[in-house]
Amino acid sequence: MDELARFKQTYFDESAELLGISEAGLLRLAPDAVDLDDVNAVFRAIHSIKGGAGAFGYDDLVAFAHEFETVMDGVRTETVPVTAALVDALIRANDALAQLVAYAREETPPPPGLTDAAVAALHRGLGDTGHQADRDEPPAASPPDDPPAPAAPRVEPAPTAAADPAADPYVAGYRIMFRPKPELLLAGNEPAFLFRALLRLGSARIGCDTLRVPPLAELEPELLYLGWEVSLETDADRAAVEDVFEFVADDSVLEIVPLTDAGWSDSGAPASTPAG
C-alpha cells in the first residue's frame, strides 16, 4: 500500500467514527432537547469529514458536507430553529453523507441526484434565517456579513498600527493575526465560520489584509490570498480563542496576544510568538 492509500484509509476509518458521533448526536436532538455540546460535536464531525474530503479531491462530498454544516452552524448559533422536520432532515443528511463517504472509499462516482432530496430538506430547514448566502455561494474568502439580529456584536474596521493602545476602548480580550496558507479553502475550511465563532465569544473589530493579493493576471481563483487582523473584546480565556482555530492551526500563521500587551509591529502583526 502506497503512502497516499494509507492516508486515505486513515481518513475513511476516521470518517466512520465521525459519522457515528454525528448520528448519535442527531438522534438525541429534539425541539425541546437541544444540547449545544451535542450540536457542536456534530458540527465538528461534519467539518472534519469535509476537510479530509477536500484534501483528497472528493468534490461531491465537500459540496454536500458544506450544505450540511451550514445548517448545523445555524443550529449551534441558535439562528435556525430546531423543529421535528429539521431533525428528520439532519438525520437523513447524515445518512446521505455516509453514502457519499462509501462511494468515495470505493472510488466510485455517486449516482446523479443521490443527495438532491437531502439538500432540498436542508434548505427547507434553513428557511429565511439569513443563511441563504451560505448555501448559494462558494465558501467565503472574507469576513461574513451576517444579517442583523438582536444583541449581535459590532464589526468595525481594524485599528491601525499607529493607534494609541491607551485609547483602545477594548480593555479585555485579544488581538489576533490570522494569515491562512493559500491552500486553506482547498481543504474545505472556511474563514466565515471562524469569524462567526469569534463573534460568539464577544465583540470584535475585523480588518482584512489584502497585501498578498497578486495582480489579476497572476491570481489563482482557488487560492486564498487574504489575511485578517482582529481586536476581540471577550471574557473568554486564550484556550477558547485557540479552539476557534483548531482545524486551521496547521494551515496558517496565527498569533494571539492580550489587548493589554504592546500593540502591533510595523508589519501589522502583533509582537508575540505564534500560538500553538
C-alpha positions in Angstrom: 0.0 0.0 0.0 1.5 3.4 -1.0 1.5 6.4 1.2 -1.5 8.1 -0.4 -3.5 4.9 0.0 -2.6 4.8 3.7 -3.7 8.4 4.2 -7.0 7.6 2.5 -7.5 4.5 4.6 -6.9 6.6 7.8 -9.4 9.2 6.5 -12.1 6.7 5.9 -11.6 4.9 9.2 -11.8 8.3 11.0 -14.9 9.3 8.9 -16.7 6.1 10.0 -16.1 7.1 13.7 -17.2 10.7 13.0 -20.3 9.6 11.3 -21.1 7.5 14.4 -20.6 10.6 16.5 -22.8 12.8 14.4 -25.6 10.1 14.2 -25.6 9.7 17.9 -25.8 13.4 18.5 -28.6 13.9 15.9 -30.6 11.0 17.4 -30.6 12.8 20.8 -31.6 16.1 19.2 -35.2 17.2 19.6 -37.1 20.5 19.5 -37.4 20.5 23.3 -34.0 19.0 24.0 -31.2 20.9 22.3 -27.8 20.1 23.9 -25.3 22.5 22.4 -22.4 20.2 23.3 -24.0 17.5 21.1 -24.7 20.1 18.4 -21.1 21.3 18.4 -19.8 17.7 18.3 -22.0 17.0 15.2 -20.8 20.2 13.5 -17.1 19.3 14.2 -17.6 15.8 12.9 -19.1 17.1 9.6 -16.4 19.7 9.3 -13.7 17.2 9.8 -15.1 14.8 7.2 -15.4 17.7 4.8 -11.8 18.9 5.4 -10.4 15.4 4.6 -12.6 15.1 1.5 -11.3 18.4 0.2 -7.7 17.3 0.7 -8.4 14.2 -1.4 -10.5 15.9 -4.1 -13.8 14.4 -3.3 -15.8 17.3 -4.6 -19.3 15.8 -4.3 -18.6 15.0 -0.6 -17.2 18.5 0.1 -20.2 20.2 -1.6 -22.8 18.2 0.4 -20.9 18.5 3.7 -20.9 22.2 3.2 -24.7 22.3 2.9 -25.0 20.0 6.0 -22.6 22.1 8.2 -24.2 25.3 7.1 -27.5 24.1 8.7 -25.6 22.8 11.8 -23.9 26.2 12.1 -27.3 27.8 12.2 -28.4 25.3 14.9 -25.4 25.9 17.1 -25.7 29.7 16.8 -29.5 29.4 17.5 -30.4 31.2 14.3 -32.1 28.1 12.8 -34.9 26.8 15.0 -34.9 23.1 15.8 -38.2 21.5 14.6 -39.2 17.9 14.2 -38.9 18.4 10.4 -35.4 19.8 10.7 -34.2 16.9 13.0 -35.6 14.5 10.4 -33.7 16.4 7.6 -30.5 16.3 9.6 -30.7 12.6 10.2 -31.4 11.9 6.5 -28.5 14.2 5.6 -26.2 12.2 7.8 -27.3 9.0 6.0 -26.6 10.7 2.7 -23.2 11.8 3.9 -22.4 8.2 4.9 -23.4 7.1 1.4 -21.0 9.7 -0.2 -18.2 8.5 2.0 -18.9 4.9 1.0 -18.8 5.8 -2.7 -15.6 7.8 -2.2 -14.0 4.8 -0.4 -14.8 2.7 -3.4 -13.5 5.4 -5.8 -16.9 5.3 -7.5 -18.8 8.4 -8.6 -22.1 8.7 -6.7 -25.2 8.3 -8.8 -26.8 11.5 -10.1 -29.3 13.0 -7.7 -28.2 11.0 -4.8 -28.3 13.9 -2.4 -31.0 16.1 -4.0 -33.8 15.2 -1.6 -31.5 15.7 1.4 -30.3 19.1 0.1 -33.8 20.2 -0.5 -34.8 19.2 3.0 -31.9 21.1 4.5 -32.8 24.2 2.5 -36.4 24.0 3.9 -34.9 23.8 7.3 -32.9 26.9 6.8 -35.9 28.8 5.6 -35.5 32.6 5.8 -33.0 32.6 8.7 -30.3 34.6 7.0 -28.2 31.7 5.7 -29.2 32.0 2.0 -25.8 33.3 1.1 -24.1 30.4 2.8 -25.8 27.8 0.6 -26.0 29.7 -2.7 -22.4 30.9 -2.9 -19.0 29.2 -2.7 -17.1 29.3 0.6 -16.3 32.9 1.6 -12.8 34.2 1.5 -13.6 37.3 3.6 -15.3 38.0 6.8 -19.0 37.2 6.8 -21.7 39.8 6.7 -24.4 38.2 8.9 -27.9 39.6 8.9 -28.8 41.9 11.8 -30.0 40.2 14.9 -30.7 41.3 18.5 -27.6 41.6 20.6 -25.3 41.0 17.5 -21.7 42.1 18.1 -20.5 45.2 16.3 -17.9 44.7 13.5 -15.8 47.7 12.6 -12.6 48.3 10.7 -9.4 47.1 12.5 -7.3 49.6 14.3 -4.2 50.8 12.5 -0.7 50.0 13.7 -0.3 53.6 14.9 -3.3 53.6 17.2 -2.7 54.5 20.7 -3.3 51.4 22.9 -4.4 53.6 25.8 -7.2 54.9 23.6 -8.5 51.5 22.6 -12.0 51.0 24.1 -11.5 47.3 24.4 -9.9 46.5 27.8 -10.3 42.8 28.0 -9.7 40.4 25.1 -7.1 39.6 22.4 -5.6 40.9 19.3 -5.4 38.2 16.6 -3.4 38.0 13.4 -4.7 35.2 11.1 -2.7 34.5 7.9 -4.0 31.3 6.3 -2.0 29.5 3.7 -3.3 30.0 0.2 -4.4 26.3 0.1 -6.8 26.7 3.1 -10.0 26.6 1.1 -8.9 23.5 -0.9 -9.0 21.6 2.4 -12.7 22.5 2.9 -12.0 25.2 5.6 -13.9 28.5 5.6 -12.9 31.7 7.3 -16.5 32.7 7.6 -17.2 30.0 10.2 -14.1 31.1 12.2 -15.3 34.7 12.4 -18.7 33.7 13.5 -17.2 31.6 16.2 -15.1 34.5 17.4 -18.1 36.8 17.4 -19.9 34.3 19.7 -17.1 34.9 22.2 -17.7 38.7 22.3 -17.4 41.9 20.3 -14.9 42.2 17.5 -13.4 44.6 15.0 -12.2 42.7 12.0 -9.9 44.1 9.3 -8.9 42.3 6.1 -5.3 42.4 4.9 -5.1 42.3 1.1 -1.3 42.9 0.7 -0.8 39.3 -0.5 -3.4 39.6 -3.3 -1.4 39.3 -6.6 -2.2 41.2 -9.9 -5.3 39.9 -11.6 -3.3 38.1 -14.3 -1.4 36.1 -11.6 -4.4 35.3 -9.4 -5.4 31.6 -8.9 -9.2 31.6 -8.2 -9.0 28.5 -5.9 -6.3 30.0 -3.6 -6.8 32.3 -0.7 -4.6 35.4 -0.5 -6.3 37.3 2.3 -5.3 37.7 5.9 -7.2 39.2 8.9 -6.5 41.2 12.0 -9.0 41.1 14.8 -9.5 43.0 18.0 -11.7 40.8 20.2 -13.3 42.0 23.4 -14.2 38.9 25.4 -14.1 37.5 28.9 -13.1 34.1 27.4 -9.7 32.7 28.1 -7.0 32.2 25.5 -7.8 28.5 25.1 -11.3 29.3 24.0 -9.9 31.6 21.3 -7.4 29.0 20.2 -10.2 26.4 19.9 -11.8 28.5 17.3 -8.8 28.0 15.0 -8.3 24.3 16.0 -9.0 23.0 12.5 -6.7 25.5 10.6 -3.8 25.9 13.0 -1.5 23.7 10.8 -2.5 25.6 7.7 -2.0 29.2 8.8 0.2 31.6 10.7 -1.8 32.5 13.9 -0.7 35.0 16.6 -2.8 35.9 19.6 -1.8 38.5 22.3 -3.8 40.1 25.1 -5.2 43.5 24.3 -3.1 44.8 27.2 0.1 43.8 25.5 2.2 46.1 23.3 0.5 46.9 20.1 1.2 45.8 16.5 4.5 45.7 14.8 5.2 47.8 11.7 4.2 44.7 9.6 0.7 44.7 11.2 1.5 41.5 13.2 1.4 41.6 17.0 4.7 41.4 18.7 4.4 37.9 20.0 5.3 34.3 19.3 2.9 32.2 17.2 0.1 30.5 19.1 0.0 26.7 19.3 
